[in-house]
Amino acid sequence: MGKGGGKGHTPREAKDNLKSTQMMSVIDAIGEGPVEGPVKGLQSILVNKTPLTDTDGNPV
């Protein structure tokens, strides 16, 4: 077994060195006159190539 005693270690906060990268693509269109919205509603919105809802409108 090791020796006991001595001074305890004083904890200190480590530097914030965590890095992350995020990417987002936005496609925008300009129209004139009334615009109804996406043709298929929330099914037209994709996250990682997956629609937000299925064909019945249920969340995926």
C-alpha positions, 0 to 999 in steps of 0.5 A: 500500500502507498503512504498516507498523509501529505497535502490533498490535491486542489481541484481546478476547472479545465479549460473549455476546449470542446469544439463542434461544427454544425451545418445548415442548408436553407433554400429560399424562394421569392414569390408574388401573390398568395403562397399556400405553403409546402405542397406536402406540409410537414412531409416536405421538411427533411431532417437528414433526408428524413421527412418530419411526418409520414404519408398519413401525417404521423410524426416519424 
